[in-house]
Amino acid sequence: MPRPPRPSPRGSSLIELIIAMAVLAVGLLAMWHLHVVGITSTAAGRRHTVATAIARELVSGLERLPFSDPVLSETYTGPGTPSGPPSSALFGTLVDGSGSIRTGAHEWSDATAVPGVRLDTQLREKAEAAEYARRWTVWGLVSPSAPAGSTAGVKLIAVSVTWRDPPFARPHEVVLYSQVVNAGALVAGLANSP
């Protein structure tokens, strides 16, 4: 009995090859997109970390200044009540809801640098293209039981560092808070309390 003939080996057709290449291209395109997103996220995270380090450096420099230093001049002075200062007093975040930066805070200037804090020129060498702007506001809080005209016993400091991530126009911001205590005024205010 004769054997049936074996079918000849069959290769891939051109259509199968085109379909396989299209599936491979879609997969590679998706991987490339993930790679771009990863690089962008890493760069944005690095800029955020640098901004936080710059803010911490400025907070440390301001905390070391004497209580009466002109760099720590108050943008608001008043009683430290539960209701707090008036809403018109600028404190904390400087980027408003529309994405613009509010004015009224102390602006960093290399001419009146805080001791122990790097100058703008030193920051630009290390921070590449990202421009970081440093600002701070100070509230001088007086004890509610202190006599009228008393000096502030505590100065609350809000340090803001803003920058822009390319290609976005809206600024990003890091805000850190601290305080400086005038022990003499604080004790005098507590001594007057009932």
N, C-alpha and C positions, 0 to 999 in steps of 0.2 A: 504494500500500500504506500502510495507516494505521500510524502509529507507536504502539508500545505506550505506555500511560500511565506517566508517571513516578511513582515512589512519593513520597508526600508526606513532607516532612522530619519526622523523628521526634525528639522531645526525650527527656530522661532520665526514667525512671520514678521514682516515690517510693522504691522499694526500692533502686535504684541510688544515689540520693542519700543514703539512710540508711547504706548500706555505706560510701560514700566518707567521710561524716562520722565514722563509727566508726573507720576507719583513720586519719584525721587526728587524732582525739582521742587514740588510743593513741600516736601519734608525738609529739604535743605533751606528753602526760603523761610520756613517757620523757625528753624534753628538759627538762622542769621538774624531774624527779628528778635529772638530771645537774647542773642548775644549783644545786640545794640542796646536793648533795654537794660541788660545787666551792666554794661559799661556806663551808661548814663546814670543809673541808680547809684553805682559805686562812686562816681564823680560827685554827684549831689550829696551823698552821705559824707564824703571827705570834706566838702566845703562846709557842711553843717558842723562837723567836728572841729574844723579850724575856727569857725565863728564862735563856738562854745569856748574853746581854749582862749581866744582873744578876749571874750567877755570875762572869763574867770581871771585872766591876768589884770584887766582893768579894775575889777571888783577888789582884788587883793591890793592893788596900788592905792585905791581910794580908801580902803579900810585902814591903811597904815598912816594916812595923813592926820595931822592934828585936827581936832574938832572944829576949830575956828578958821581953818584954811579956806581961802577964797574959792578954791576949786569946788569946795563943798557948800557953796552958797545955795540957799534954799530957793526953790521955785514956788514953794508954798510953806507958810509958817502959820500954825494955828493949833487949836486944841486937838488932842488925840482922843476923840470920842468914838463910841461905837458907830455913829453915823459916818465918821471919817471926814476928810476934807471935802470941799464942794466938788461937784462933778466937773466943773470947768478947770480944775487944777490938773495939769498934765502929770501923769505918773504911769510907769509901766510901759506897755506896748506902744510903739510909735508908728507902726504901720496900721492905718485905719482900714475900715471895711472895703473901701474902694481901691485899696492897693497903693495909695500915696502915703508918703512919710510926713507925719505931722511935725510942726516946728514948735519951738519953745524949750527944747532941752539944751543942756550944755553940749556943745559940739567939740569933738576932739581937735586939738591943734598941736602940731609939733612944737610951736613956739612956746606954749605953756604946758609942756609935757608933765605927766605925773611920774614921779621918781619910781624906777623899777618896772616901768611899762614901755614896751617897744614903740618906737616911732613909726609913723605911716610908711616912711621910706624903707624901714627894715621889714615891715609886713609885706610890702609889695614884692620884695625880692623873693620871699618864701611862698607867697600865696598865689603865684602865677598870675593868671588873668583876672581872677576874682577880686573885686574891690570891696573891701570891708569898711563900713562907716561906723564909727563908735560914737555913742551919745549916752548921756546919763541925766537923770533928774533926781532931785533931792527934796524930800519933805522934811521940814523941821517940826517935830511934834512936841507940844507943850502939855504938861500934865494938866488935866481939867481942874485940879485943885490948886494949881499954882496961881499966885497973884497976877493981876493984869500986867503986861509988859515983861513977863519973865522970858528968859531965853529958853530955847528948845533943849530938852533933855535927851532926845533921841533924834537922829537924822536917818530916815529911811532912804536907801539908795536903790534906784532901778537903773541897771546898765543895759543898753540895747545895742546889738551889733546887727546891722543890716547888710545884705548882699543880694546880688541877682544871679540866678542860674541861667546860663545861656541855653536855649534861645528865648527864654521867658522874660517878659518885661516887668512882671510883678515882683517886687522885692520879697525876700524872705527875712525873718527876724528871729534872733535869740534874745531873750530877756532874762537876766539874773538879778536877784534881789539880795540886799545886805543891809546892815545897819551899823551906825557909829554912835556910841553912847558918850554923853557928857556927864560923867559921874557926879560932878558937883551940882549941876542943875537938876539932875534926876533925884539926888538925895534931898535937895531943898524942896523940890516939888512933893516928894513923899512925906517930908516932915510937916508940910502944910495940910496934908490930907487928914480927914477926921478919924 
